[in-house]
Amino acid sequence: MTVSVLVVDDSGFFRKRLTEILTASGQIKVVGAATNGREGVELAEKLRPDVITMDYEMPVMDGISAVREIMKRHPVPVLMFSSLTYEGARVTLDALEAGAVDFLPKNFEEIARDSSQLQKILIDRIMDVAGSRPGAKPAPSPVAAPVTRPAPEKRATPASPRPGRDIPRPAPEAPPTTRHSSRRGAAKHYSVVAIGTSTGGPVALQRVLTALPAGFPAPLVLVQHMPASFTPAFAERLNKLCQIEVRQAADGDMLKPGLALLAPGGKQMMIENRGGQGRIRILPGDDRLNYKPCVDVTFGSLARSFPGKTLGVILTGMGADGKEGCRLMKQSGSDIWSQDEKTSVIYGMPMAVAKAGLPDEILALDDIGPRLVEGVS
């Protein structure tokens, strides 16, 4: 399968170099190039590419405005190129809210070099986002009879994974299952609500967290695959939009009801139990792990620290990060929810969890926030 790509950038050098890299793969055909956002909108309508790469700072029409227009006319997966600065993070988050699927850092020096690693990252990301659902529309989950699950088998609490060492080996997977939410009985007390996500996650987290009241009764920890320069801006953005408090986690932070702590980019976040009180540990990012932060690491630490007392939620994202952490949490007696396929921008992480038979509930994105309000005491 050949993926068609439209390149939108006001830099002639960047358009030429990106076209060379993508075309060399043999999997991608660059069908057009635009020098500004307005031209990009027009070519998107005319050429109907599978993916668009988009710069954000351009003459005539900027990248964010172009993304909004494209999503109105003919939604196409858009991959933004962004600078790794605070301002770049802010603009990129605006682009993601406008409908862009994902982003990559724009580094002229790196793209000028013949870097095989950079070429692989670019090509893999293009191929991944080609199968995404830009502007996935939330829909209510069908009401089904409650799923009766057997009581968890009693066993020793598994140790939490140490970065780069103890991520569990995959166990045989259960057949794929589909469980949708239904109205349950009384709300349940959880010591922690943990949410893990990747591609499509910034917008998904915003939708979930803005549904929570200021007096939400449980602490929350958030793991979003994101560069170190982006997480402070993301936490600030969420804090401005939400009734609950949201901030980037720091080593030694204590978990508190109504407080959501976001794992810092480039690091690993683990949670300790100190006499029933949750405490954040921030560890250096380990190069042996693909993700920094890693959902498996954080969820695995919760399986050990708060066995049977945690709710894990997996939202949209590429890959399978979170599956083994959810397995550990499930084995300890905790509950797992996952986002459904229809409302996921990329049904990778939630699908991995669902195929392993781990979710207690599978919910549409806009059902998750209200379900948390209803189901957590």
DALIN-V78479 format. One record per pair of residues at least 24 apart in sequence whose ideal C-beta (glycine too) atoms are under 10 Angstrom apart, sorted by the first residue. I is the first residue (numbers start at 0). J is the second residue. Records with the same first field share a line. If there is no record, write none. Layout:
I=J, J
This chain:
0=26, 49, 126, 129, 130
1=25, 26, 27, 28, 49
2=26, 27, 28, 29, 30, 48, 49, 50, 76, 122, 125, 126, 128, 129, 130
3=27, 28, 29, 30, 31, 46, 47, 48, 49, 50, 51, 129
4=28, 29, 30, 31, 32, 46, 48, 49, 50, 51, 52, 78, 125, 129
5=29, 30, 31, 32, 33, 39, 42, 43, 45, 46, 47, 48, 49, 50, 51, 52, 53, 69, 75, 77
6=30, 31, 32, 33, 34, 39, 42, 48, 50, 51, 52, 53, 54, 80
7=31, 32, 33, 34, 35, 36, 37, 38, 39, 40, 42, 43, 51, 52, 53, 54, 57, 60, 62, 65, 66, 69, 77, 80
8=32, 33, 34, 35, 39, 52, 53, 54, 55, 56, 57, 62, 80, 105
9=33, 34, 35, 36, 38, 54, 56, 57, 58, 59, 62
10=34, 54, 57, 80, 105, 107
12=107, 110, 111
13=52, 54, 80, 105, 107, 110, 111
14=52, 54
16=107, 110, 111, 112
17=52, 80, 105, 110, 121
18=52
19=110, 118
20=110, 113, 114, 117, 118, 119, 121, 122, 125
21=50, 52, 118, 121, 122, 125
23=118, 122
24=118, 119, 121, 122, 123, 125, 126
25=122
26=122, 123, 125, 126, 129
27=121, 122, 125, 126, 129
33=57, 59, 60, 65
34=58, 59
35=59, 60, 61, 62, 65
36=60, 61, 62, 63, 64, 65, 66, 67, 68, 69
37=61, 64, 65, 68
38=65
39=65, 66, 68, 69, 77
40=64, 65, 66, 67, 68, 69, 71, 72, 73
41=65, 68, 72
43=68, 69, 72, 73, 74, 75, 77
44=68, 69, 72, 73, 75
46=75
47=73, 75
48=73, 75, 76, 129
49=75, 76, 125, 126, 128, 129, 130
50=75, 76, 77, 78, 100, 124, 125, 126, 127, 128, 129, 130, 131, 133
51=75, 76, 77, 78, 79, 99, 100, 128, 133
52=77, 78, 79, 80, 103, 105, 121, 124, 125, 128
53=77, 78, 79, 80, 81, 94, 99, 102
54=79, 80, 81, 105
55=79, 80, 81, 82, 87, 90, 91, 93, 94, 99, 102, 105
56=80, 81, 82, 87, 90, 105
61=90, 93, 94
62=90, 91, 93, 94, 97, 99
63=90, 91, 93, 94, 95, 96, 97, 98, 99
64=94, 97
65=94, 97, 99
66=93, 94, 95, 96, 97, 98, 99, 100, 133
67=93, 94, 96, 97, 98, 99
68=97, 98
69=97, 98, 99, 133, 134
70=97, 98, 99, 133, 134
71=98, 134
73=133
74=98, 100, 132, 133, 134, 135
75=100, 128, 129, 131, 133, 134
76=100, 101, 125, 127, 128, 129, 130, 131, 132, 133, 134, 344, 345
77=101, 102, 128, 131, 133
78=102, 103, 121, 124, 125, 127, 128, 129, 131
79=103, 105
80=104, 105, 106, 110
81=105, 226, 228, 229
82=106, 228
83=226, 227, 228, 229, 264
84=228, 229, 232
85=228, 229, 231, 232, 235
86=232
87=226, 228, 229, 232
88=225, 226, 228, 229, 230, 231, 232, 233, 235, 236, 264
89=229, 232, 233, 235, 236
90=232
91=201, 225, 226, 229, 232, 233
92=201, 202, 205, 225, 229, 232, 233, 235, 236, 237
93=236
94=201
95=198, 199, 200, 201, 202, 205, 233, 344
96=201, 202, 205, 236
97=134, 202
98=133, 134, 135, 202, 344
99=128, 133, 134, 199, 201, 202
100=124, 127, 128, 129, 131, 132, 133, 134, 135, 198, 199, 202, 315, 344, 345
101=125, 127, 128, 131, 197, 198, 199, 200, 201, 224, 317, 344, 345
102=198, 201, 225, 226, 229
104=226, 228, 229
123=317
124=198, 317
127=198, 317, 318, 345, 347
128=198, 199, 317, 344, 345
130=317, 345, 346, 347
131=198, 199, 315, 317, 343, 344, 345, 346, 347
132=199, 315, 340, 341, 342, 343, 344, 345, 346
133=199, 344
134=202, 344
135=199, 202, 203, 315, 338, 339, 340, 341, 342, 343, 344, 345, 346, 363, 364
136=341, 342, 363, 364, 365
137=203, 206, 338, 339, 341, 342, 362, 363, 364, 365, 366, 367
138=339, 341, 342, 363, 364, 365, 366
139=179, 180, 342, 362, 363, 365, 366
140=178, 179, 180, 181, 339, 341, 342, 360, 361, 362, 363, 364, 365, 366, 367, 370
141=177, 179, 180, 181, 339, 363
142=179, 180, 181, 182
143=177, 178, 179, 180, 181, 361
144=179, 181
145=178, 180, 181, 182, 183, 184, 359, 360
146=176, 178, 179, 180, 181, 183, 358, 359, 360, 361
148=178, 329, 334, 359
150=332
151=306, 307, 329, 330, 331, 332, 333
152=330, 332
153=332
154=330, 331, 332
155=306, 330, 331
156=302, 303, 304, 305, 306, 307, 327, 330, 331, 332
157=299, 302, 303, 306, 326, 327, 328, 330, 331
158=299, 300, 302, 303, 327
159=269, 270, 271, 295, 296, 297, 298, 299, 300, 301, 302, 303, 304, 324, 327
160=267, 269, 288, 293, 295, 296, 297, 298, 299, 300, 302, 303, 323, 324, 327
161=267, 269, 282, 285, 296, 299, 300
162=266, 267, 269, 282, 283, 284, 285, 286, 287, 288, 291, 292, 293, 295, 296
163=267, 284, 285, 286, 287, 288, 293, 296
164=285, 287, 288
165=295, 296, 299
166=287, 288, 293, 295, 296, 299, 320, 323, 324, 327
167=295, 299, 322, 323, 324, 326, 327, 330
168=323
169=319, 322, 323, 326, 351, 355
170=323, 326, 330, 355
171=355
172=322, 326, 351, 354, 355, 356, 357
173=353, 354, 355, 356, 357
174=354, 355, 356
175=350, 353, 354, 355, 356
176=353, 354, 355, 356, 357, 358, 361
177=339, 340, 353, 358, 361
178=336, 337, 339, 353, 356, 358, 359, 360, 361, 362
179=339, 360, 361, 362, 363, 366
180=336, 339, 359, 360, 361, 362, 363, 366, 367, 369, 370, 373, 374
181=360
182=370, 373, 374
183=359, 360, 370, 373, 374
184=374
185=374, 376
186=216, 371, 372, 373, 374, 375, 376
187=217, 308, 310, 334, 374, 375, 376
188=216, 217, 308, 375, 376
189=216, 217, 218, 219, 305, 307, 308, 309, 310, 311, 333, 334, 371, 374, 375, 376
190=217, 218, 254, 270, 272, 275, 276, 277, 301, 304, 305, 306, 307, 308, 309, 310, 333
191=217, 218, 219, 220, 254, 270, 272, 277, 297, 301, 304, 305, 308, 309, 310, 311, 333
192=216, 217, 218, 219, 220, 221, 259, 309, 310, 311, 312, 334, 336, 371, 374, 375
193=218, 219, 220, 221, 222, 268, 270, 294, 297, 298, 300, 301, 305, 309, 310, 311, 312, 313, 321, 324, 325, 328, 333, 335
194=219, 220, 221, 222, 223, 259, 261, 294, 297, 310, 311, 312, 313, 314, 321, 336, 367, 371
195=220, 221, 222, 223, 224, 262, 290, 292, 293, 294, 295, 297, 298, 311, 312, 313, 314, 316, 320, 321, 322, 324, 325, 337, 348, 349, 352
196=221, 222, 223, 224, 225, 294, 312, 313, 314, 315, 316, 320, 321, 338, 343, 344, 348, 349
197=222, 223, 224, 225, 290, 294, 313, 314, 315, 316, 317, 318, 320, 321, 344, 345, 347, 348
198=224, 314, 315, 316, 317, 318, 343, 344, 345, 347, 348
199=314, 315, 316, 317, 338, 342, 343, 344, 345, 346, 347, 348, 364
200=224, 225, 233, 314, 315, 316, 338, 344, 345, 348
201=225, 229, 233, 236, 237
202=314, 315, 344, 364
203=314, 315, 316, 338, 342, 343, 344, 364, 365, 367
204=233, 237, 241, 245, 259, 261, 312, 314, 315
205=233, 236, 237, 240, 241, 245
206=314, 342, 364, 365, 367, 368
207=241, 259, 312, 314, 338, 362, 364, 365, 366, 367, 368, 369, 370, 371
208=237, 238, 240, 241, 242, 243, 245, 259, 367, 368, 371
209=237, 240, 241, 242, 243, 368
210=241, 242, 243, 365, 366, 367, 368, 369, 370, 371, 372
211=241, 242, 243, 257, 259, 368, 369, 371, 372, 375
212=241, 242, 243, 257, 372
213=241, 242, 243, 244, 257
214=242, 243, 256, 257
215=241, 242, 243, 244, 256, 257, 258, 259, 368, 371, 372, 375
216=256, 257, 372, 375, 376
217=254, 255, 256, 257, 258, 259, 308, 309, 310, 371, 375, 376
218=252, 253, 254, 255, 256, 257, 258, 259, 260, 270, 276, 277
219=243, 244, 245, 254, 255, 256, 257, 258, 259, 260, 261, 310, 312, 371, 375
220=248, 252, 254, 258, 259, 260, 261, 262, 268, 269, 270, 277, 279, 297, 298, 300, 301, 309, 311
221=245, 247, 248, 259, 260, 261, 262, 268, 292, 297, 312, 314
222=248, 261, 262, 267, 268, 290, 292, 293, 294, 295, 296, 297, 298, 313, 320, 321, 324
223=261, 262, 264, 292, 294, 314, 316
224=262, 264, 289, 290, 291, 292, 293, 294, 316, 317, 318, 320, 348
225=261, 262, 263, 264, 265, 291, 292
226=264, 265, 291
227=263, 264, 265, 266, 284, 291, 292
228=264, 265
229=263, 264, 265
230=261, 262, 263, 264, 265, 266, 292
231=261, 263, 264
233=261, 264
234=259, 260, 261, 262, 263
235=261
237=261
247=281
248=279, 280, 281, 292, 297
249=279, 281
250=278, 279, 280, 281, 282
251=278, 279, 280, 281
252=277, 278, 279, 280, 281
253=277, 278, 279
254=278, 279, 305
256=375
261=292
262=291, 292, 293, 294, 296, 297
263=291, 292
264=291, 292
265=291, 292
266=291, 292, 293
267=291, 292, 293, 295, 296, 297, 300
268=292, 293, 294, 296, 297, 300
269=296, 297, 298, 299, 300, 301, 303, 304
270=297, 298, 299, 300, 301, 303, 304, 305, 309
271=300, 303, 304, 305
272=300, 301, 303, 304, 305, 306, 308
273=304
275=305, 308
277=301, 304, 305, 308, 309
278=304
288=320
289=318, 320
290=316, 318, 320, 321
292=320
293=320, 321, 324
294=318, 319, 320, 321, 322, 323, 324, 325, 348
295=319, 320, 321, 322, 323, 324, 325, 326, 327
296=320, 323, 324
297=321, 324
298=322, 323, 324, 325, 326, 327, 328, 329, 333, 335
299=323, 324, 325, 326, 327, 328, 331
300=324, 327
301=327, 328, 331, 333
302=326, 327, 328, 329, 330, 331, 332, 333
303=327, 328, 331
304=331
305=331, 333
306=330, 331, 332, 333
307=331, 332, 333, 334
308=332, 333, 334
309=333, 334, 335
310=334, 335, 336, 359, 360, 371, 374, 375
311=335, 336, 337, 352, 357, 358, 359
312=336, 337, 338, 349, 352, 358, 360, 362, 367, 370, 371
313=337, 338, 343, 347, 348, 349, 350, 351, 352, 353, 357, 358, 361
314=338, 342, 343, 344, 348, 349, 362, 364, 367
315=339, 340, 342, 343, 344, 345, 346, 347, 348, 349, 364
316=343, 344, 345, 346, 347, 348, 349, 350, 351
317=344, 345, 346, 347, 348
318=345, 347, 348, 351
319=347, 348, 349, 350, 351, 352, 354, 355
320=347, 348, 351
321=347, 348, 349, 351, 352, 357
322=348, 349, 350, 351, 352, 353, 354, 355, 357
323=351, 352, 355
324=352
325=351, 352, 355, 357, 358
326=352, 355, 356, 357
328=357
329=355, 356, 357, 358, 359
330=357
333=359
334=358, 359, 360, 374
335=359, 360, 361
336=360, 361, 362, 366, 367, 370, 371, 374
337=361, 362, 367
338=362, 363, 364, 366, 367
339=363, 364, 366, 367
342=366, 367
